[in-house]
Amino acid sequence: MGLTVMNGKLGFFLGFHNSTEKDYLRIRMSVSSKPNQVKEHWEALISLLTDRFSDGEPLDVEGVLYLIGLQELGQLDKHFKKNDNVNLIHIGICRVLEPYGYYRFEYYDPDGWPHFELLEALPNLKPGEQGILMKSAIVDYFLERGLIQ
């Protein structure tokens, strides 16, 4: 494939908003019910993806979300602008959080870019909790596709 995932760091802030206590507890339960499994799967996934797509620097959450966005877009041979890279990360976020009920796929635009609808605002989470949620959702994405077991 010959793809270098990230030449530099893409900064991205996950926009978590206020939500109800019920939503907060639902996320806490979904990500904390399997913390050791998520950690093991995450480490295996990062090793696999870093070996395949990075120039030696271990991928971070944003790098993996970028790859997911690229996969979901399906335009692997295209060169993307900086703004497109941020949009690819956003596609990755929407796709991995879709099974959690926060986003729903709506349509592909004429250029082939997927669009998602925000169904429910994400609860306020501390940065560490955001990371756990995203890692858990990413692991679930790759488990669903059979890349990791």
Secondary structure in CASP SS format (residue, H / E / C, confidence):
PFRMAT SS
TARGET T0000
AUTHOR 0000-0000-0000
METHOD secondary structure of the structure
MODEL  1
M C 1.00
G C 1.00
L C 1.00
T C 1.00
V C 1.00
M C 1.00
N C 1.00
G C 1.00
K C 1.00
L C 1.00
G C 1.00
F C 1.00
F C 1.00
L C 1.00
G C 1.00
F C 1.00
H C 1.00
N C 1.00
S C 1.00
T C 1.00
E H 1.00
K H 1.00
D H 1.00
Y H 1.00
L H 1.00
R H 1.00
I H 1.00
R H 1.00
M H 1.00
S H 1.00
V H 1.00
S H 1.00
S C 1.00
K C 1.00
P H 1.00
N H 1.00
Q H 1.00
V H 1.00
K H 1.00
E H 1.00
H H 1.00
W H 1.00
E H 1.00
A H 1.00
L H 1.00
I H 1.00
S H 1.00
L H 1.00
L H 1.00
T H 1.00
D H 1.00
R H 1.00
F H 1.00
S C 1.00
D C 1.00
G C 1.00
E C 1.00
P C 1.00
L C 1.00
D C 1.00
V H 1.00
E H 1.00
G H 1.00
V H 1.00
L H 1.00
Y H 1.00
L H 1.00
I H 1.00
G H 1.00
L H 1.00
Q H 1.00
E H 1.00
L H 1.00
G C 1.00
Q C 1.00
L C 1.00
D C 1.00
K C 1.00
H C 1.00
F C 1.00
K C 1.00
K H 1.00
N H 1.00
D H 1.00
N H 1.00
V H 1.00
N H 1.00
L H 1.00
I H 1.00
H H 1.00
I H 1.00
G H 1.00
I H 1.00
C H 1.00
R H 1.00
V H 1.00
L H 1.00
E H 1.00
P H 1.00
Y H 1.00
G C 1.00
Y C 1.00
Y E 1.00
R E 1.00
F E 1.00
E E 1.00
Y E 1.00
Y E 1.00
D C 1.00
P C 1.00
D C 1.00
G C 1.00
W C 1.00
P E 1.00
H E 1.00
F E 1.00
E E 1.00
L E 1.00
L C 1.00
E C 1.00
A C 1.00
L C 1.00
P C 1.00
N C 1.00
L C 1.00
K C 1.00
P H 1.00
G H 1.00
E H 1.00
Q H 1.00
G H 1.00
I H 1.00
L H 1.00
M H 1.00
K H 1.00
S H 1.00
A H 1.00
I H 1.00
V H 1.00
D H 1.00
Y H 1.00
F H 1.00
L H 1.00
E H 1.00
R C 1.00
G C 1.00
L C 1.00
I C 1.00
Q C 1.00
END
